[in-house]
Structure formats: C-alpha cells, structure tokens
Amino acid sequence: MTDVFDPAKRSAVMARVKSRDTKPEKRVRRILTDLGARYRLHRKDLPGSPDVAMAGRRLAIFVHGCFWHGHDCPRGARVPKANRDYWLAKLGRNKARDARNASDLAAAGWRVETVWECQMKDEPALRARLAAVLDETGLEAVDS
C-alpha cells in the first residue's frame, strides 16, 4: 500500500510530531499540579529524560504515546502497512530503549511510572492513580 501523501507532505506531517509538551503530557502535569506536586520537566541528567521528575520523591514519570512506544492497546498494536519492516524495527528499538531507561532509573533508586496515551480517556481514574503514586512515596501532597 502506498502512502496517501506525497513525500514532501509526509515529511511536513512527521516534522510536526512533537516529543515534548504534548497534550497528554500537559494533562498529566495539570493533574499533578492540582494534586499539589512539585516537579521538574525533562531532566537531561536522568536516563531517558523523564517527562516529569520529582527529585524529593525519587519519582520519574514518562508519558508515552501508545503507537510510538508499542503499547498493547489497539492503537499501540497497529503497525503501518507501508514500510512494515522499518516500523517493526523502530518500535522494537523504542521499547528496548524505554526498558533500558526504566532499569537504569531503578538502579539509581528512582521509581518509574509510565502513563499511556490511552489512559487519558478516563481522567478520574488517572487522577486517582497519580494520587496513589504520590502517596506511595511517603511524602504527602501539599494541602490546599
């Protein structure tokens, strides 16, 4: 199957795919702020530059797009028909890199949480999950 876009248009579309400050990432940050959490963004000194890092809690949060990181949901399990071998290899490398970053962070004493794009559909459940993750650290969120 051929691409629906010509090569120049496909290049322009792919160039617009962001890796930072995506809508799912901003939603997670908003929820964390509402819960009273303080955090830093994209710490380059940590393996994988977590989307959200809380040094005092030793907590790193990655917000992953289901397709790009090979989640096992319907959107993540989809493989493009065009250039299939390339995409399977790329998504496999992404998953291996994510696992390596998580193990490196764990070895350094950090807890790693991954929030998937598909989990954004149920915001109350996501809010409850993030609140529980914050409570697990033994530090309470700031009272409002």
N, C-alpha and C positions, 0 to 999 in steps of 0.2 A: 504494500500500500504506500502510495506517495503522500508527501506532506500536503496539507491544504494550503500552506503558504509558500511563496517563493523564498529562496534562501535569504534574501535581504530582509524580507518581512519577518521570517523566523528568527533571524539574528536580533532584530529590534525587539521582538516579543521576549526572547530569552534574556536580553540585556536588562529588561525591566523587572526580572525576578530578583527580589531583594533577599539579602541574608541577615540584615539587621533591621530592627524597628518594624517588623511585620505586624499585621493586625492581630494575629494570635499572641504574639509576644507582648504587644501593648495591652491586650486584655488581661493577661496574666499579671503584668506589672500593676495594672489598675486594681486588681483584686488584692494583690499583696499590699499595696499602699492602703487600701481600705481596711485591711486586717492589722495595720499598724507596723508592718515590717519595714525595715530599712535595708537597702541593698545597693550594690554596685552593678553596673552593666558591663558585659563583655570584657572581663578581666583577662588581659593578654598574658599575665603571669601564671595563669592556671591552665592545665591541659584542656584543650578544646574551646577555650574562651567561653565559659558558660554564659548563657543569655542573662542570667541573674545569679549573683553570688552574694552570699551573706557570710562574711568572714567570722563574725562573732558566733554564729550558729554552725559554722563549718558546713554550710549547705550550698550546693550548686544546683541550679535548675536550668535544664535545657528545654526549650520549646521547639518541638520538631514538627515539620510538615510531613504528613503521612506518606506522600509519594516520594519525596526526596530522601527520606530515611528508611523506607521499606517497612512501614508498619504493617501489621497483619489484618488491618481493616480493609473493606472493599476498595477504598481509594488508594491505599498503600500497596495493595496486592496487584494493582493494574500495571501492566508493562506495555509500553508503546509497541505498536505493531511494526512501525518503521524503525530500522536500525536496532532490532531487538537485542542482538549480542552486545552492542555497545551499552545499552541501558542496563542490562542484567549485570554486566561487569561494573558499571559505575555505581549502581545501587548496592551491590555487594561490597565495594570499597567503602562506601559511605557507612554501611552497617558495621564493618570491621573497624573503621576509624572511631565510630561512636562507642563501641565496646572497649576499645583501647583507651579512649579518653576517660570513660567511666571507671575503668580499673585503675588507671593512673591516679585519678582523684581519690578513689577509695584507699589506695595505698598511701596517699598523703594525709589521710584522716578526714576526708570530706565525705559527706553523704550526698548522693546524686539522685535527683528526681527528674524524670522526663515527663513532660506534658505534651500529649499528642494533639495535633490539629483537630482530630475528630472528637476529642473530649471537650472541645469548646462549645459543642451543641447544648450541653447540659450545664449551664453556668452555676446553678445552685450546688450541683454535685462537685464541680470543680472547686468552688469556693470552700466547701466542706473539706475536700481533700487537702487543699492548701493550708487550711486552718489546722488540720490534724498534723500535717508535716511540720508546721511551725511549732505546734505544741510538743512534738516528739523531741525537739532539741533541748527541752528542759528550760528554755527561756520563754517567758510569756510575752505575747504581743502587747504593745503599748496600749494601755486603757485609754479610751476616748472620753 
